[in-house]
Amino acid sequence: MNIQSIVIIGAGNMAWHLGHALKIAGLEIKQVFSRKLEKAIQLADSLDGQAINDLQSIDQHSDLYIIAVSDQAIAAVSQQLVLRLSPNVMIVHTSGATPSTIFDAHFLRKGIFYPLQSLSKDKKTDFTKVPICVHANLQEDAENLYQLGRRISHQVAYIDDQQRAVLHIAAVFVNNFSNYLFHVGSEITKDANVPFELLLPLIQETVEKIKDQPPQKMQTGPAIRDDQNTIDRHLAFLENYPSFAEVYQLISRLIPNMNSK
Amino acid sequence: MNIQSIVIIGAGNMAWHLGHALKIAGLEIKQVFSRKLEKAIQLADSLDGQAINDLQSIDQHSDLYIIAVSDQAIAAVSQQLVLRLSPNVMIVHTSGATPSTIFDAHFLRKGIFYPLQSLSKDKKTDFTKVPICVHANLQEDAENLYQLGRRISHQVAYIDDQQRAVLHIAAVFVNNFSNYLFHVGSEITKDANVPFELLLPLIQETVEKIKDQPPQKMQTGPAIRDDQNTIDRHLAFLENYPSFAEVYQLISRLIPNMNSK
């Protein structure tokens, strides 16, 4: 079976970006559900689908039901859906942090369709460059989800619940925590009347390098070359920034051992 | 006076990249000095200049002398140069970590010409996108260095010794330390048989966002939304990675206070 018709549950960021990517790829978005009818109408109209705010009118015969709601709401939505749908429909959610077992009590054919990207309301996303992590308990469904992913993205991977949990933790380090380091750079340059923009090409280059080489090989700076003079001078400056000094000390202590983990 | 003729002291990465950028912009590279004649010849030949490995034959009348050697070697090179050159020549070094006062005992017109980028041997660098930080003790020299910078780069800034020291510290956070975080992501995904490449678009997006907005505004993740359940689950997983767990705990503790510094 090829996936052709889809119902989207949710009308937030993920539903918008994913919905449009699927529509452009030629999929039929039959319905968009949101408790807020206005939000459902906005999205459904732009996808040529039907807006619903009552699960009683949910289409019974779509090939796929995509739950694109906040992590905390997935269980409740699943519970309501099983009252309206056959337990044999294929259902997925789009969360990186929620195991597929959340559907266990309600549905027989369940999976994950997780676009690994930080999506913004205001910003268009080129979905062809967003990696899609797919998983399903049935082999055939997993393959169909993979094919669906390939229709909207160049990069699709089979990722099970445990692997997805690891990806989510890794994303905290490479996205949330590196943004915090950029914040540190932004704060101390601002205080010195230095434009933060001067650092942007260096940041971009840091990212370019790990596209070809493992980060371990690309490590530079005073900590990896054991330049204690420079480290001491930097720490003296950071006395005015106790939080930033803590980060500096910890990571400088860990970098020399990065080869031994 | 417009800077037109240049002597480059050094034949390493910085000398190569900077020398070629200056040559392409129409500057005359009169000489390249390196203690290793073979290295001097390699670079000088590609710049249509003269290779020297003895400072006795250094040109006396160039508009600018650029010291592009390792931080530790700058003082010694400066000491040798003053024996061969008039103390009235304009001399600069290219180091982010070394104050311009290093020339105080030897030269009257001294400055900095610091390209803020991480340069690799194997990789071509588009120098027009490399910010150049300039400084000189004489106003006219500073302006000439600024003009020289503009001939090879779109982004030139007057940055004094203290500001450059802050930039250097900020670079450790945004470049060296963020690379360490990428290493963490690379390690834990490798151990779970997940391709690290899946995270590259997310990393790129993290960088795109701070080109428009301060990192402070772009902070996302469990720490900023005080999602202790997720943090606990992540820390349980990281028990196998005690170093990475330390980083996770520290930065998660600091992120909620990033608005108060």
HADDOCK unambig.tbl for C-alpha pairs under 7 A between the chains (distance, minus, plus):
assign (segid A and resid 117 and name CA) (segid B and resid 201 and name CA) 6.99 0.50 0.50
assign (segid A and resid 117 and name CA) (segid B and resid 202 and name CA) 5.20 0.50 0.50
assign (segid A and resid 118 and name CA) (segid B and resid 202 and name CA) 6.52 0.50 0.50
assign (segid A and resid 129 and name CA) (segid B and resid 201 and name CA) 6.96 0.50 0.50
assign (segid A and resid 130 and name CA) (segid B and resid 201 and name CA) 6.61 0.50 0.50
assign (segid A and resid 131 and name CA) (segid B and resid 198 and name CA) 5.88 0.50 0.50
assign (segid A and resid 163 and name CA) (segid B and resid 192 and name CA) 6.04 0.50 0.50
assign (segid A and resid 163 and name CA) (segid B and resid 194 and name CA) 6.59 0.50 0.50
assign (segid A and resid 166 and name CA) (segid B and resid 188 and name CA) 6.92 0.50 0.50
assign (segid A and resid 166 and name CA) (segid B and resid 189 and name CA) 6.44 0.50 0.50
assign (segid A and resid 167 and name CA) (segid B and resid 189 and name CA) 6.51 0.50 0.50
assign (segid A and resid 169 and name CA) (segid B and resid 234 and name CA) 6.26 0.50 0.50
assign (segid A and resid 170 and name CA) (segid B and resid 185 and name CA) 4.45 0.50 0.50
assign (segid A and resid 170 and name CA) (segid B and resid 188 and name CA) 6.93 0.50 0.50
assign (segid A and resid 172 and name CA) (segid B and resid 221 and name CA) 6.50 0.50 0.50
assign (segid A and resid 173 and name CA) (segid B and resid 181 and name CA) 5.64 0.50 0.50
assign (segid A and resid 173 and name CA) (segid B and resid 185 and name CA) 6.38 0.50 0.50
assign (segid A and resid 174 and name CA) (segid B and resid 181 and name CA) 5.69 0.50 0.50
assign (segid A and resid 174 and name CA) (segid B and resid 182 and name CA) 5.37 0.50 0.50
assign (segid A and resid 174 and name CA) (segid B and resid 185 and name CA) 6.27 0.50 0.50
assign (segid A and resid 174 and name CA) (segid B and resid 203 and name CA) 6.26 0.50 0.50
assign (segid A and resid 175 and name CA) (segid B and resid 202 and name CA) 6.83 0.50 0.50
assign (segid A and resid 175 and name CA) (segid B and resid 203 and name CA) 5.90 0.50 0.50
assign (segid A and resid 175 and name CA) (segid B and resid 206 and name CA) 5.90 0.50 0.50
assign (segid A and resid 176 and name CA) (segid B and resid 219 and name CA) 6.34 0.50 0.50
assign (segid A and resid 176 and name CA) (segid B and resid 220 and name CA) 5.83 0.50 0.50
assign (segid A and resid 176 and name CA) (segid B and resid 221 and name CA) 5.75 0.50 0.50
assign (segid A and resid 177 and name CA) (segid B and resid 251 and name CA) 6.80 0.50 0.50
assign (segid A and resid 178 and name CA) (segid B and resid 178 and name CA) 5.28 0.50 0.50
assign (segid A and resid 178 and name CA) (segid B and resid 181 and name CA) 6.71 0.50 0.50
assign (segid A and resid 179 and name CA) (segid B and resid 206 and name CA) 6.83 0.50 0.50
assign (segid A and resid 179 and name CA) (segid B and resid 215 and name CA) 6.01 0.50 0.50
assign (segid A and resid 179 and name CA) (segid B and resid 219 and name CA) 6.45 0.50 0.50
assign (segid A and resid 181 and name CA) (segid B and resid 173 and name CA) 5.64 0.50 0.50
assign (segid A and resid 181 and name CA) (segid B and resid 174 and name CA) 5.67 0.50 0.50
assign (segid A and resid 181 and name CA) (segid B and resid 178 and name CA) 6.71 0.50 0.50
assign (segid A and resid 182 and name CA) (segid B and resid 174 and name CA) 5.37 0.50 0.50
assign (segid A and resid 182 and name CA) (segid B and resid 215 and name CA) 6.13 0.50 0.50
assign (segid A and resid 183 and name CA) (segid B and resid 215 and name CA) 5.00 0.50 0.50
assign (segid A and resid 183 and name CA) (segid B and resid 216 and name CA) 5.74 0.50 0.50
assign (segid A and resid 185 and name CA) (segid B and resid 170 and name CA) 4.45 0.50 0.50
assign (segid A and resid 185 and name CA) (segid B and resid 173 and name CA) 6.38 0.50 0.50
assign (segid A and resid 185 and name CA) (segid B and resid 174 and name CA) 6.28 0.50 0.50
assign (segid A and resid 188 and name CA) (segid B and resid 166 and name CA) 6.93 0.50 0.50
assign (segid A and resid 188 and name CA) (segid B and resid 170 and name CA) 6.93 0.50 0.50
assign (segid A and resid 189 and name CA) (segid B and resid 166 and name CA) 6.45 0.50 0.50
assign (segid A and resid 189 and name CA) (segid B and resid 167 and name CA) 6.52 0.50 0.50
assign (segid A and resid 192 and name CA) (segid B and resid 163 and name CA) 6.06 0.50 0.50
assign (segid A and resid 194 and name CA) (segid B and resid 163 and name CA) 6.59 0.50 0.50
assign (segid A and resid 198 and name CA) (segid B and resid 131 and name CA) 5.87 0.50 0.50
assign (segid A and resid 201 and name CA) (segid B and resid 117 and name CA) 6.97 0.50 0.50
assign (segid A and resid 201 and name CA) (segid B and resid 129 and name CA) 6.94 0.50 0.50
assign (segid A and resid 201 and name CA) (segid B and resid 130 and name CA) 6.59 0.50 0.50
assign (segid A and resid 202 and name CA) (segid B and resid 117 and name CA) 5.16 0.50 0.50
assign (segid A and resid 202 and name CA) (segid B and resid 118 and name CA) 6.50 0.50 0.50
assign (segid A and resid 202 and name CA) (segid B and resid 175 and name CA) 6.83 0.50 0.50
assign (segid A and resid 203 and name CA) (segid B and resid 174 and name CA) 6.27 0.50 0.50
assign (segid A and resid 203 and name CA) (segid B and resid 175 and name CA) 5.92 0.50 0.50
assign (segid A and resid 204 and name CA) (segid B and resid 207 and name CA) 6.95 0.50 0.50
assign (segid A and resid 206 and name CA) (segid B and resid 175 and name CA) 5.91 0.50 0.50
assign (segid A and resid 206 and name CA) (segid B and resid 179 and name CA) 6.82 0.50 0.50
assign (segid A and resid 207 and name CA) (segid B and resid 204 and name CA) 6.94 0.50 0.50
assign (segid A and resid 215 and name CA) (segid B and resid 179 and name CA) 6.00 0.50 0.50
assign (segid A and resid 215 and name CA) (segid B and resid 182 and name CA) 6.13 0.50 0.50
assign (segid A and resid 215 and name CA) (segid B and resid 183 and name CA) 4.99 0.50 0.50
assign (segid A and resid 216 and name CA) (segid B and resid 183 and name CA) 5.73 0.50 0.50
assign (segid A and resid 219 and name CA) (segid B and resid 176 and name CA) 6.36 0.50 0.50
assign (segid A and resid 219 and name CA) (segid B and resid 179 and name CA) 6.46 0.50 0.50
assign (segid A and resid 220 and name CA) (segid B and resid 176 and name CA) 5.84 0.50 0.50
assign (segid A and resid 221 and name CA) (segid B and resid 172 and name CA) 6.50 0.50 0.50
assign (segid A and resid 221 and name CA) (segid B and resid 176 and name CA) 5.75 0.50 0.50
assign (segid A and resid 234 and name CA) (segid B and resid 169 and name CA) 6.25 0.50 0.50
assign (segid A and resid 243 and name CA) (segid B and resid 254 and name CA) 6.92 0.50 0.50
assign (segid A and resid 251 and name CA) (segid B and resid 177 and name CA) 6.81 0.50 0.50
assign (segid A and resid 254 and name CA) (segid B and resid 243 and name CA) 6.91 0.50 0.50
